[in-house]
Amino acid sequence: MPQLVILLPARPRESATPDTPAAPPAAWAWALTTDGLTLTRQGRDTPAQMPEADTVVAVIGAADVAWHHPQLPKAPAARLRAALGGLLEDQLLDDDEAVHLAVAPGATAGAPAWVAALNKPWLQAQLAALAAGGRHVERVVPALQPPDPATADPAPDGTRAADAQPPQAHVFIADTPADASAAPQAWLAGIDGAAPLCLPLAGGLATAWLARARERGLRLSATPAAATLAERALAQAGGGGAAAVAVVSEAEQALAALRSGWQLLQFDLAPQHRGLRAAGQLLGLWRSPAWRPARIGLAALLGVQLIGLNAWAWQQRSALASQRSAAEALLRSAHPQVRAILDAPAQMRRETELLRERAGVAGDGDLESLLAAAAAAWPDGAAPATQLRFEPGRLSLTPPAWAPPQLAQFRQRLQVAGWSLEQSDGRLVVQRGRPAPAPTAGARP
């Protein structure tokens, strides 16, 4: 899986403030690896010119990270950042809003843990510049890590397991001065069983630290540009010659930092999921000028669909209004006495029923029609009913005990004629119902 490792340049101390962070550089040093152990390619380019990779990792130099070792507060994950800010308030050089904090991997609440502190506006500016060039950083690691958290606490005998390891130190050039005639400033980053330190190589503190570390088997490395300065500093501290300094490039040191478990993007700087980032990229691509014809075409298509739906709705409303007008006209012509028309179909049925009653014609709900329907459908050879009960539209019969075939015959004959039969408390109720569908050809009766 290809990984793109980007080396963030050192933060200029002269011009960087919390309100106005230093502007990102025009190009970044990068390294490409496929296994995390060996370099495949390296170079210095703008973000858009860097090679594609599955994962993008940024490495922060030792001079831009401060280390603290407090007891990790027992606070929920959502409030851990605020708890750390209050705990380290007296030790931070900037305001809490201008500091980004990150906790060591595997840290346990209530136990001492390493906490990294770095300038938040500067880091955000670097990440934003890389993202603008199409390189979304998913992980940020420090170039120099403190001792393993499991070995940082004192042992019962008062010693530390980390103290048994020989001291390590690395000399590098943090930044190049604007004045070409001035000598570049070198820095010493070292670990000696305690918190990492970063000191100017030309100072007396660095010389004293090298002298003490040399007695315990110091392992000193330096970048190619700082190798000569490292040898000179080691000689001033009473060390050996050039053979005592191992030359390690910035890319090789970045690969070593990549293999650690650190992730500095925590709390509010935690990376977004790839799905959300992909959705944002698609949205940005859709808004680009190259997709303007597609946007216009889609808007035109939606407009045509909207116009078509409105035209169809208008046509349906016109057809409904025409049917309503025709029903009202039929009601006025058939029943001129009706003056106010509210519901033409209902009024038509009511007026027609009144005319039928005045003419003495039996309707479907009258006793005569119900008796005629029951008589026509009466089962063959069945005795007459013992009781009759009439309600408007319903005729209840109490026949003698019928065999199931007789009951089925009675029901079928009524259904064919458009009547329905219900059974309730030993009674048969005849009323107008839906006519039975005509049998299809070839169907069994």
C-alpha positions in Angstrom: 0.0 0.0 0.0 1.8 3.2 -1.1 2.2 5.8 1.6 3.1 9.4 0.9 5.2 11.0 3.7 5.3 14.8 3.7 7.9 16.5 5.8 6.4 19.7 7.3 8.9 22.6 7.3 10.0 24.1 10.6 7.8 26.9 11.9 9.6 30.2 11.7 9.8 31.6 15.2 10.2 35.3 14.2 7.0 35.7 12.2 4.7 33.0 13.6 2.1 34.3 16.1 -1.2 32.7 17.2 -3.1 35.4 15.3 -1.0 35.4 12.1 0.6 32.0 11.5 3.5 31.7 9.1 2.4 31.2 5.5 2.9 27.6 4.1 5.9 27.1 1.8 5.5 26.8 -2.0 7.0 23.2 -1.9 7.3 20.4 0.6 9.8 17.6 0.9 8.2 14.2 0.5 9.0 10.5 0.4 7.1 7.6 -1.0 7.2 4.1 0.5 5.2 0.9 -0.2 6.2 -1.1 2.9 7.0 1.6 5.4 10.6 0.4 5.6 12.3 1.4 2.3 12.1 4.6 0.2 10.7 4.2 -3.3 10.9 7.8 -4.4 11.5 11.2 -2.8 11.6 14.8 -3.9 10.3 18.3 -3.2 7.2 19.5 -5.0 4.0 21.4 -4.7 1.1 19.3 -3.3 -0.5 18.9 -6.7 2.7 17.5 -8.2 3.3 14.9 -5.5 2.7 11.3 -6.4 -0.6 9.6 -5.7 -0.8 7.3 -2.6 -3.4 5.4 -0.6 -2.4 7.2 2.6 -0.9 10.6 3.3 1.2 11.1 6.5 2.8 14.3 7.6 5.9 14.4 9.9 6.5 17.3 12.2 10.1 18.2 13.2 11.3 17.9 16.7 11.7 21.7 17.1 7.9 22.2 16.7 6.6 19.8 19.4 6.8 20.3 23.1 6.3 17.4 25.5 4.6 17.1 28.8 4.1 14.1 31.1 1.1 14.8 33.4 -1.2 12.3 35.0 -4.0 11.8 32.4 -7.3 13.2 33.8 -10.2 10.8 34.3 -12.6 12.6 31.9 -15.0 11.5 29.2 -13.6 11.6 25.6 -15.6 14.6 24.7 -14.2 16.7 27.7 -10.6 15.3 27.8 -9.2 18.1 25.7 -10.7 20.8 28.0 -9.4 18.8 31.1 -5.9 18.7 29.6 -5.9 22.4 28.8 -6.8 23.2 32.4 -4.2 20.8 33.8 -1.3 22.2 31.6 -2.4 25.8 31.7 0.6 26.9 33.7 3.1 25.0 31.5 1.8 26.2 28.1 3.5 29.2 26.5 0.5 30.2 24.4 -3.2 30.6 25.0 -5.2 27.4 25.2 -7.0 28.2 21.9 -3.7 28.5 20.1 -2.3 25.1 21.3 -3.1 21.7 19.9 -2.7 18.8 22.3 -2.4 15.1 21.5 -2.2 12.1 23.9 0.2 9.2 23.5 -1.2 6.0 22.0 -2.4 3.5 24.6 -2.6 6.1 27.4 -4.7 5.2 30.4 -6.8 7.6 32.4 -5.4 8.2 35.9 -1.8 7.2 34.9 1.1 9.4 33.7 1.0 9.8 29.9 3.0 11.8 27.3 1.1 14.7 25.8 2.4 16.6 22.7 1.7 20.3 22.4 2.2 22.3 19.2 1.1 25.5 17.6 -2.5 25.0 16.3 -2.8 27.8 13.8 0.4 26.9 12.1 -0.6 23.2 11.9 -4.0 24.1 10.5 -2.4 26.3 7.9 -0.1 23.5 6.8 -2.9 21.0 6.5 -5.2 23.4 4.7 -2.5 24.2 2.1 -1.9 20.5 1.5 -5.6 19.9 1.2 -6.0 22.7 -1.3 -3.5 20.9 -3.4 -5.3 17.6 -3.3 -3.3 16.0 -0.5 -5.6 15.3 2.5 -3.4 14.3 5.5 -4.8 11.4 7.4 -2.1 11.2 10.0 0.5 13.4 11.6 3.5 11.9 13.5 6.3 13.6 15.4 9.8 13.1 14.1 11.0 12.5 17.6 9.0 10.5 20.1 9.4 10.2 23.8 10.1 6.9 25.6 7.5 4.2 25.5 4.7 5.1 27.9 4.9 1.6 29.5 8.6 2.3 30.4 8.3 5.9 31.5 7.3 5.3 35.1 9.9 4.6 37.8 10.5 0.9 38.7 10.4 -0.3 42.4 14.2 0.2 42.7 13.9 3.8 41.6 15.3 3.4 38.1 13.5 3.5 34.8 13.5 0.9 32.1 14.0 3.7 29.6 17.2 4.7 31.4 18.8 1.4 30.5 18.7 2.3 26.8 21.6 4.4 25.4 20.9 8.0 24.8 19.9 9.0 21.2 20.5 12.3 19.6 19.9 13.7 16.1 21.3 16.9 14.6 19.4 18.7 11.9 19.0 22.1 10.2 15.6 23.4 11.3 15.4 26.3 8.8 17.5 28.3 6.4 18.1 31.9 7.4 16.8 34.6 5.0 20.2 36.1 4.8 22.3 34.0 2.6 25.5 35.1 4.2 24.4 33.9 7.7 25.2 30.4 8.8 22.2 28.0 9.0 21.2 27.2 12.6 21.5 23.6 13.7 19.5 21.9 16.4 20.1 18.9 18.7 17.1 16.6 19.4 17.8 14.0 22.0 16.3 11.4 24.3 17.9 10.2 27.5 15.3 8.2 29.4 13.2 11.4 29.9 11.2 13.9 27.9 12.6 14.7 24.4 14.5 17.9 24.2 15.4 20.2 21.4 18.3 22.6 21.9 20.4 24.9 19.6 23.5 23.0 18.8 25.7 26.0 19.3 24.6 26.5 22.9 26.3 25.4 26.0 23.3 23.2 27.1 23.7 21.1 24.0 27.4 20.6 24.6 26.8 19.6 28.2 24.1 17.2 27.3 26.3 15.6 24.6 29.1 15.2 27.2 26.9 13.4 29.7 25.2 11.3 27.0 28.6 10.3 25.5 29.5 8.5 28.8 26.4 6.2 28.5 27.1 5.2 24.9 25.5 8.0 22.9 24.1 7.1 19.5 24.4 10.3 17.4 22.9 10.8 14.0 22.7 13.8 11.7 21.2 14.9 8.4 23.7 15.3 5.6 23.6 19.0 5.8 24.3 19.0 9.5 26.8 16.1 9.7 29.9 18.4 9.8 28.3 20.5 12.6 27.4 17.4 14.6 31.0 16.1 14.4 32.3 19.5 15.5 29.9 19.6 18.5 30.8 16.1 19.5 34.5 16.9 19.4 33.9 20.0 21.7 32.0 17.7 24.1 35.0 15.3 24.2 33.7 12.7 21.8 35.2 10.9 18.9 35.6 11.9 15.3 33.5 11.6 12.2 32.9 7.9 12.6 30.8 8.5 15.7 28.1 10.3 13.7 25.7 8.3 11.5 24.3 10.2 8.6 20.5 9.8 8.3 18.5 11.7 5.7 15.3 13.5 6.6 13.3 11.0 4.6 14.9 8.0 6.5 14.1 9.7 9.8 10.5 10.3 8.6 10.1 6.6 7.8 11.3 5.7 11.3 8.8 8.1 12.8 6.1 6.5 10.5 6.5 3.2 12.2 5.5 4.6 15.6 2.0 4.5 16.9 1.6 8.2 17.3 -1.3 10.2 15.8 -1.2 13.9 16.5 -4.5 14.6 14.7 -6.8 14.2 17.7 -9.8 16.0 19.2 -11.1 18.8 16.9 -8.4 18.0 14.3 -9.3 14.4 13.9 -9.4 13.4 10.2 -12.7 13.1 8.5 -13.9 9.8 7.1 -12.9 9.1 3.5 -16.6 8.9 2.5 -17.3 12.5 3.7 -14.1 13.8 2.1 -15.0 12.0 -1.2 -18.5 13.6 -1.1 -16.9 17.0 -0.6 -14.6 16.4 -3.5 -17.5 15.4 -5.7 -19.4 18.5 -4.7 -16.5 20.7 -5.5 -16.1 19.0 -8.9 -19.8 19.5 -9.6 -19.4 23.2 -8.9 -16.4 23.6 -11.1 -16.6 25.5 -14.4 -16.0 22.3 -16.4 -19.4 20.9 -15.2 -21.3 24.1 -15.9 -23.0 22.7 -19.1 -24.1 19.6 -17.1 -25.6 21.9 -14.4 -27.4 23.9 -17.0 -28.7 20.8 -18.8 -30.0 19.3 -15.5 -31.7 22.6 -14.6 -33.4 22.7 -18.0 -34.5 19.0 -17.6 -36.0 19.8 -14.2 -37.7 22.9 -15.6 -39.2 20.9 -18.4 -40.4 18.2 -16.0 -42.0 20.9 -13.7 -43.7 22.5 -16.7 -45.0 19.2 -17.9 -46.4 18.3 -14.4 -48.1 21.6 -14.2 -49.6 21.2 -17.6 -50.8 17.7 -16.8 -52.4 18.9 -13.5 -54.1 21.7 -15.4 -55.5 19.2 -17.9 -56.8 17.0 -15.2 -58.4 19.9 -13.4 -60.1 21.0 -16.7 -61.4 17.4 -17.3 -62.8 17.2 -13.8 -64.4 20.6 -14.1 -66.0 19.5 -17.4 -67.4 16.3 -15.8 -68.8 18.4 -12.9 -70.4 20.8 -15.3 -71.9 18.0 -17.3 -73.4 16.4 -14.2 -74.9 19.7 -13.1 -76.4 20.3 -16.5 -77.9 16.8 -16.5 -79.4 17.5 -13.0 -80.9 20.8 -14.1 -82.4 19.3 -17.3 -83.9 16.2 -15.5 -85.0 18.0 -12.3 -85.5 21.7 -13.0 -87.0 22.2 -9.5 -83.5 21.9 -8.0 -82.2 25.4 -7.6 -79.0 25.1 -5.5 -76.6 22.4 -6.7 -74.1 21.2 -4.0 -73.5 17.5 -4.9 -75.0 16.7 -8.3 -74.7 12.9 -8.1 -76.3 12.7 -4.7 -79.0 15.1 -5.5 -79.7 13.2 -8.7 -80.2 10.0 -6.8 -82.4 11.6 -4.2 -84.7 13.3 -6.8 -84.9 10.0 -8.8 -85.9 8.1 -5.6 -88.6 10.7 -4.9 -90.0 10.3 -8.4 -90.0 6.5 -8.1 -91.9 6.7 -4.8 -94.5 9.1 -6.2 -95.0 6.8 -9.1 -95.5 3.8 -6.9 -92.7 1.7 -8.3 -91.0 -0.6 -5.9 -87.3 0.0 -5.3 -84.5 -2.3 -4.4 -84.9 -1.5 -0.7 -88.7 -2.1 -0.6 -90.4 -5.2 0.8 -91.8 -6.2 -2.5 -88.4 -6.3 -4.3 -86.8 -8.2 -1.4 -89.6 -10.8 -1.2 -89.5 -11.3 -5.0 -85.7 -11.8 -4.9 -86.0 -14.3 -2.0 -88.8 -16.2 -3.7 -86.9 -16.4 -7.0 -83.8 -17.8 -5.3 -85.6 -20.1 -2.9 -84.0 -23.6 -2.9 -85.8 -26.3 -4.7 -88.1 -28.4 -2.4 -87.3 -26.2 0.7 -90.1 -25.5 3.2 -91.3 -21.9 3.5 -89.8 -19.5 6.1 -91.3 -19.5 9.6 -90.6 -15.8 10.4 -90.1 -12.7 8.4 -88.7 -9.3 9.5 -88.4 -6.3 7.2 -86.1 -3.2 7.6 -85.6 -0.6 4.9 -83.2 -2.4 2.5 -83.0 -5.6 4.6 -85.2 -8.8 4.8 -84.5 -11.2 7.6 -85.8 -14.8 7.2 -86.0 -17.7 9.7 -86.2 -20.8 7.5 -86.4 -24.4 8.8 -83.2 -26.4 9.1 -81.6 -26.4 5.6 -78.9 -28.8 4.4 -75.7 -27.1 3.4 -76.4 -27.7 -0.4 -79.7 -25.8 0.0 -78.1 -22.9 1.7 -75.3 -22.8 -1.0 -77.9 -22.9 -3.7 -79.9 -20.0 -2.1 -76.8 -17.9 -1.8 -75.6 -18.5 -5.3 -79.0 -17.6 -6.9 -79.1 -14.4 -4.9 -75.6 -13.4 -5.9 -76.3 -14.0 -9.6 -79.3 -11.6 -9.3 -77.3 -9.0 -7.6 -78.3 -9.7 -4.0 -76.2 -10.7 -1.0 -76.9 -13.1 1.8 -75.7 -12.9 5.4 -76.2 -15.2 8.3 -76.7 -13.7 11.8 -78.1 -15.5 14.9 -79.8 -18.3 12.9 -81.3 -15.7 10.5 -80.7 -15.2 6.8 -80.5 -11.5 5.8 -81.1 -10.6 2.1 -80.1 -7.2 0.9 -78.8 -5.6 -2.3 -75.2 -6.4 -3.1 -72.7 -6.6 -5.9 -73.7 -8.9 -8.7 -71.5 -12.0 -9.1 -69.0 -11.9 -11.9 -69.9 -13.8 -15.0 -68.1 -17.2 -15.2 -65.3 -17.4 -17.8 -65.3 -19.8 -20.6 -64.1 -23.3 -19.5 -64.5 -22.5 -15.8 -66.3 -25.1 -13.7 -69.7 -24.0 -12.2 
